[in-house]
Amino acid sequence: MSAWAGSNSAGSGPAKQSATDVESYFKINDVKNVVSMAVNAVAADKPDDFKGGLCTAIQNSGDLSSSGKKNKPSKADAESAKAYLTKHNAEGILADALQRLATAMPPNPLVALQQFIKDATPKPAAPPAAKKAPEPKPAAAAPAPAPTPAAEPAKPAPAPAPAAEAAKPAAAPVKKDEGPPAGVDAKKWKAAVKEGGKKGVELAGCADMGGLEFFTTSIDAADGDLVLLKASMDAANKEIDPMDEEAKGGSGMVGKMLLSSGDKQLALCCYVPEANKAKLNASDWMKAVLKEVGGDFLEGDGLNAKGVSIGDGENKFPLKDKDTCQAASVNFLKGLGLFPQADEEEDDWVPPDDIEW
């Protein structure tokens, strides 16, 4: 019998997602079977790092399925496995990771699932402290009428219940968009955030399929405004909310340079994930790109940087600068070995048209 009871199947996706689509997606990609085998493997090996062990088991799921039948575990082994999974909150981690998978439905589910498991933040189980309530019953059993009124006031004692309820929102803060800063058009802000969130999902999917860690792409809705472009970047990097009807963001693990041209200027914003800061410095990336168009470096550090290239209406145009910066960014990444060379074109995979590497 599987150590994972199967309670975290496709049905645990968000309520607004089509159950039929999720079920088909999980079935086609054999998600339930792979997870079940992986959980059984870690329950048997009991690694100290549960998440890391589970990701490794999912990565090696092909080996697990071809390893043949194993001996049926003894009752003691089963109890030990159950205790290990409970200790590491396996059910909570899987519920969170599979819910994210059901929301995003990325093209490479097993790669994405490993990332979702690493990022999983399951809610801690609420402490069962409600069983003390039956104690007032002896007072109610007293036949004398006088004690009964005294027992009634005692009922407000279950005041801990509201306290526990009050703790609920604090335990799971829902981070919502703060809205535009003062002086920024709300409609434009909303459009920039929406495009950034959509672009984030696309970039995460491309990274899963193509294995690239750095991209260069444009955001039309920002219209050359650096504040709006930064809002798009934040939306692209934002963690996917499984309760949203449409997946948005989710590309925080992908390095990216966003370009947006307007009538007067080209705005540039780049981001490097903490995990890849040894491979690429955001400020160096920005300066190298701006150099090609004589742009201005505004601010930056190893992880984030901003810049602009202002047009003059005669010889310097933001739209043209955008194309130049696009090519400059790709060449810079190639020079650092962070962009695939021509000999890697054997791969059949082709990125979507709107992703400008």
Wavefront OBJ file of the C-alpha trace (Angstrom):
o trace
v 0.000 0.000 0.000
v 1.333 3.457 -0.946
v 2.680 5.563 1.887
v 0.875 8.486 0.266
v -2.850 7.984 0.580
v -3.604 9.883 -2.625
v -5.518 12.684 -0.925
v -3.437 15.208 -2.859
v -4.713 14.293 -6.290
v -5.886 16.619 -9.031
v -9.000 17.440 -7.071
v -6.952 19.529 -4.656
v -6.455 22.257 -7.305
v -8.038 25.643 -6.767
v -11.810 25.764 -6.849
v -11.936 28.033 -9.893
v -9.737 25.753 -12.043
v -11.546 23.320 -14.331
v -11.507 19.966 -12.518
v -11.660 18.098 -15.834
v -8.637 19.948 -17.232
v -6.612 19.381 -14.079
v -7.560 15.704 -13.942
v -6.538 15.220 -17.576
v -3.289 17.124 -17.054
v -2.353 14.992 -14.020
v -3.333 11.778 -15.825
v -1.431 12.527 -19.066
v 1.714 13.386 -17.116
v 1.303 10.468 -14.675
v 1.720 12.923 -11.784
v -0.101 10.874 -9.139
v 1.899 7.735 -9.887
v 5.245 9.570 -9.885
v 4.461 11.331 -6.592
v 3.318 8.079 -4.998
v 6.546 6.286 -5.992
v 8.661 9.229 -4.840
v 6.942 9.426 -1.448
v 7.380 5.691 -0.929
v 11.071 6.040 -1.798
v 11.746 8.822 0.720
v 9.627 7.092 3.362
v 11.891 4.059 2.971
v 15.196 6.002 2.891
v 14.165 8.689 5.433
v 16.594 11.462 4.372
v 17.117 14.351 6.816
v 16.184 16.819 4.078
v 12.665 15.643 3.210
v 12.038 18.204 0.437
v 15.431 17.599 -1.156
v 14.980 13.822 -0.975
v 11.494 14.044 -2.495
v 12.730 16.218 -5.382
v 15.564 13.772 -6.083
v 13.113 10.862 -6.058
v 10.817 12.674 -8.524
v 13.809 13.436 -10.739
v 14.735 9.736 -10.690
v 11.145 8.535 -11.078
v 12.059 6.640 -14.260
v 14.563 4.548 -12.305
v 12.022 3.948 -9.545
v 9.411 2.598 -11.959
v 11.879 0.280 -13.682
v 13.428 -1.084 -10.500
v 10.921 -3.926 -10.304
v 8.687 -5.024 -7.435
v 9.939 -4.551 -3.916
v 9.213 -6.681 -0.904
v 6.046 -5.781 0.956
v 7.034 -3.677 3.991
v 6.467 -5.069 7.450
v 4.014 -3.464 9.844
v 6.925 -1.921 11.756
v 8.352 -0.450 8.529
v 4.961 0.978 7.601
v 4.550 2.583 11.047
v 8.076 4.018 10.844
v 7.383 5.443 7.359
v 4.117 6.981 8.523
v 5.831 8.605 11.519
v 8.565 10.017 9.247
v 6.048 11.503 6.779
v 3.977 12.992 9.595
v 7.069 14.514 11.225
v 8.005 16.294 7.983
v 4.413 17.354 7.188
v 4.528 15.458 3.878
v 0.802 15.820 3.295
v 0.857 19.602 3.774
v 3.895 20.070 1.511
v 2.399 17.912 -1.253
v -1.005 19.597 -0.994
v 0.621 23.006 -1.427
v 2.943 21.909 -4.272
v 0.259 20.005 -6.198
v -2.183 22.881 -5.852
v 0.391 25.191 -7.443
v 0.995 22.642 -10.189
v -2.749 22.396 -10.874
v -2.937 26.198 -11.105
v 0.058 26.756 -13.392
v -0.122 23.538 -15.488
v 3.424 24.113 -16.849
v 4.615 22.169 -19.928
v 7.221 20.291 -17.863
v 5.277 19.254 -14.747
v 7.944 17.170 -13.003
v 10.567 19.927 -13.180
v 8.024 22.495 -11.996
v 6.774 20.181 -9.228
v 10.288 19.937 -7.782
v 10.449 23.740 -7.584
v 6.958 23.932 -6.052
v 7.990 21.365 -3.409
v 11.079 23.423 -2.521
v 8.933 26.573 -2.258
v 6.006 24.864 -0.474
v 4.785 26.685 2.617
v 2.118 24.442 4.155
v 0.000 25.849 6.951
v 0.919 24.401 10.366
v -1.728 22.126 11.828
v -3.921 23.909 14.380
v -3.316 22.658 17.944
v -6.281 20.532 19.133
v -7.072 22.295 22.428
v -10.861 22.084 22.271
v -11.333 18.845 24.274
v -11.328 20.586 27.666
v -14.820 21.946 27.008
v -16.640 18.822 28.349
v -15.330 19.567 31.904
v -18.164 22.001 32.823
v -20.649 19.056 32.623
v -20.223 17.976 36.284
v -21.440 21.445 37.373
v -24.543 21.110 35.182
v -25.256 17.714 36.746
v -25.696 19.210 40.247
v -29.415 18.854 41.167
v -29.615 22.051 43.255
v -31.019 24.975 41.208
v -28.646 27.485 42.853
v -25.400 26.209 41.244
v -27.001 26.262 37.761
v -26.845 30.070 37.379
v -23.249 29.923 38.610
v -22.462 27.353 35.884
v -23.991 29.619 33.175
v -21.486 32.474 33.621
v -18.718 29.887 33.436
v -19.590 29.362 29.723
v -17.750 32.488 28.531
v -14.572 30.605 29.497
v -14.218 29.270 25.886
v -12.711 32.677 25.060
v -9.583 30.919 23.627
v -11.657 30.018 20.540
v -11.924 33.631 19.292
v -8.224 34.064 20.066
v -7.415 31.100 17.841
v -9.680 32.535 15.136
v -7.939 35.890 15.375
v -4.604 34.138 14.915
v -5.759 32.610 11.620
v -5.398 35.684 9.373
v -1.982 36.472 10.854
v -0.738 32.951 10.111
v -1.504 33.222 6.402
v -1.173 36.825 5.255
v -2.513 37.338 1.758
v -0.166 39.698 -0.064
v -2.219 41.848 -2.387
v -1.080 44.437 -4.895
v -0.599 47.702 -3.062
v -1.824 49.715 -6.040
v -0.104 52.560 -7.873
v 2.044 55.148 -6.089
v 0.721 58.696 -5.870
v 0.613 60.416 -9.224
v 0.605 57.203 -11.306
v -2.395 56.482 -13.530
v -4.315 53.531 -12.010
v -5.385 52.128 -15.397
v -1.852 52.142 -16.768
v -0.558 50.601 -13.544
v -3.125 47.797 -13.740
v -2.258 47.107 -17.399
v 1.488 46.996 -16.632
v 0.971 44.630 -13.680
v -1.282 42.389 -15.769
v 1.205 42.140 -18.646
v 4.073 41.544 -16.207
v 2.189 38.704 -14.464
v 1.360 37.060 -17.791
v 4.944 37.435 -19.001
v 6.173 35.832 -15.779
v 4.138 32.659 -16.451
v 5.471 32.508 -20.030
v 9.086 32.970 -18.940
v 8.769 30.298 -16.245
v 7.368 27.881 -18.865
v 10.174 28.687 -21.302
v 12.763 28.160 -18.558
v 11.230 24.779 -17.700
v 11.261 23.606 -21.306
v 14.447 25.225 -22.639
v 16.586 25.241 -19.494
v 17.565 28.912 -19.924
v 18.101 31.043 -16.831
v 18.190 34.546 -18.378
v 15.833 36.276 -20.803
v 15.327 39.661 -22.440
v 11.787 40.691 -23.318
v 9.608 43.767 -23.732
v 6.614 45.179 -21.825
v 4.383 47.299 -24.065
v 1.968 48.459 -21.345
v 4.720 50.302 -19.421
v 5.066 52.717 -22.380
v 8.625 53.756 -21.503
v 7.737 54.590 -17.877
v 10.301 53.213 -15.399
v 7.826 53.105 -12.486
v 5.349 51.042 -14.534
v 8.154 48.806 -15.821
v 9.279 48.071 -12.240
v 5.650 47.181 -11.410
v 5.692 44.724 -14.346
v 8.943 43.197 -13.066
v 7.492 42.736 -9.566
v 4.369 41.125 -11.051
v 6.475 38.746 -13.164
v 8.516 37.684 -10.127
v 5.561 37.405 -7.737
v 4.811 33.908 -6.459
v 1.781 32.346 -8.139
v -1.330 32.528 -5.971
v -3.132 29.149 -6.228
v -6.436 30.876 -5.450
v -6.249 33.153 -8.504
v -8.454 32.177 -11.433
v -5.583 32.797 -13.854
v -1.932 32.031 -13.068
v 0.226 35.173 -12.872
v 3.951 35.589 -12.179
v 6.014 32.640 -10.968
v 9.321 33.564 -12.672
v 11.279 34.699 -9.629
v 13.877 32.012 -10.401
v 14.501 33.469 -13.874
v 16.918 36.361 -14.538
v 15.400 38.905 -16.893
v 15.848 42.267 -18.568
v 12.620 44.102 -19.407
v 12.545 46.814 -22.072
v 9.739 49.303 -22.693
v 9.773 52.051 -25.329
v 7.580 55.151 -25.217
v 7.438 58.356 -27.252
v 10.255 60.032 -25.336
v 12.414 57.312 -23.820
v 13.316 53.640 -23.542
v 13.083 52.278 -19.981
v 15.179 49.277 -18.902
v 14.892 47.178 -15.759
v 16.830 44.002 -14.998
v 16.736 41.388 -12.260
v 19.049 38.515 -11.259
v 17.840 35.855 -8.772
v 19.845 35.454 -5.578
v 20.701 31.883 -6.613
v 22.419 33.116 -9.811
v 24.243 36.196 -8.508
v 27.599 34.412 -8.900
v 26.905 33.967 -12.635
v 25.774 37.493 -13.468
v 25.789 40.963 -11.924
v 22.642 42.993 -12.700
v 24.475 46.354 -12.780
v 27.157 45.023 -15.148
v 24.432 43.634 -17.419
v 22.570 46.951 -17.459
v 25.695 49.060 -18.087
v 26.826 46.834 -20.965
v 23.436 47.167 -22.680
v 23.115 50.941 -22.117
v 26.606 51.503 -23.513
v 25.385 50.453 -26.973
v 22.851 53.309 -27.142
v 24.525 55.917 -24.960
v 21.870 55.460 -22.269
v 21.949 56.525 -18.619
v 22.517 54.060 -15.769
v 20.269 55.238 -12.929
v 20.772 52.816 -10.045
v 21.560 49.204 -9.299
v 23.356 46.506 -7.346
v 24.174 42.852 -7.974
v 20.515 41.781 -8.191
v 18.568 44.752 -9.617
v 19.335 47.669 -11.926
v 17.520 50.446 -13.823
v 18.394 52.654 -16.753
v 16.926 54.841 -19.518
v 17.805 55.915 -23.027
v 16.199 59.265 -23.889
v 15.295 60.020 -27.505
v 15.912 63.358 -29.202
v 13.287 63.090 -31.958
v 15.916 63.479 -34.677
v 18.669 60.867 -34.572
v 17.814 58.883 -31.451
v 14.516 57.024 -31.182
v 13.353 54.832 -28.241
v 11.871 52.139 -30.505
v 15.110 51.778 -32.447
v 17.135 51.805 -29.212
v 14.960 48.952 -27.947
v 16.046 46.718 -30.855
v 19.684 47.669 -30.313
v 19.455 46.943 -26.583
v 17.734 43.618 -27.303
v 20.665 42.472 -29.441
v 23.220 43.915 -26.988
v 21.655 41.994 -24.088
v 21.743 38.696 -25.983
v 25.390 39.263 -27.013
v 26.355 40.098 -23.441
v 24.751 36.881 -22.167
v 26.461 34.883 -24.930
v 29.813 36.310 -23.908
v 29.274 34.932 -20.397
v 28.111 31.543 -21.674
v 24.581 32.179 -20.397
v 22.871 31.945 -23.774
v 22.722 28.884 -26.078
v 25.083 28.976 -29.059
v 24.182 27.950 -32.599
v 25.366 24.365 -32.150
v 22.570 23.811 -29.635
v 19.906 24.228 -32.308
v 19.385 20.481 -32.472
v 16.709 20.937 -29.857
v 13.234 20.831 -31.403
v 11.825 23.259 -28.865
v 10.973 26.732 -30.194
v 10.069 29.569 -27.789
v 6.790 31.467 -28.176
v 6.901 34.382 -30.643
v 6.418 37.047 -27.959
v 9.425 35.968 -25.894
v 12.319 38.078 -27.151
v 15.390 36.274 -25.873
l 1 2 3 4 5 6 7 8 9 10 11 12 13 14 15 16 17 18 19 20 21 22 23 24 25 26 27 28 29 30 31 32 33 34 35 36 37 38 39 40 41 42 43 44 45 46 47 48 49 50 51 52 53 54 55 56 57 58 59 60 61 62 63 64 65 66 67 68 69 70 71 72 73 74 75 76 77 78 79 80 81 82 83 84 85 86 87 88 89 90 91 92 93 94 95 96 97 98 99 100 101 102 103 104 105 106 107 108 109 110 111 112 113 114 115 116 117 118 119 120 121 122 123 124 125 126 127 128 129 130 131 132 133 134 135 136 137 138 139 140 141 142 143 144 145 146 147 148 149 150 151 152 153 154 155 156 157 158 159 160 161 162 163 164 165 166 167 168 169 170 171 172 173 174 175 176 177 178 179 180 181 182 183 184 185 186 187 188 189 190 191 192 193 194 195 196 197 198 199 200 201 202 203 204 205 206 207 208 209 210 211 212 213 214 215 216 217 218 219 220 221 222 223 224 225 226 227 228 229 230 231 232 233 234 235 236 237 238 239 240 241 242 243 244 245 246 247 248 249 250 251 252 253 254 255 256 257 258 259 260 261 262 263 264 265 266 267 268 269 270 271 272 273 274 275 276 277 278 279 280 281 282 283 284 285 286 287 288 289 290 291 292 293 294 295 296 297 298 299 300 301 302 303 304 305 306 307 308 309 310 311 312 313 314 315 316 317 318 319 320 321 322 323 324 325 326 327 328 329 330 331 332 333 334 335 336 337 338 339 340 341 342 343 344 345 346 347 348 349 350 351 352 353 354 355 356 357
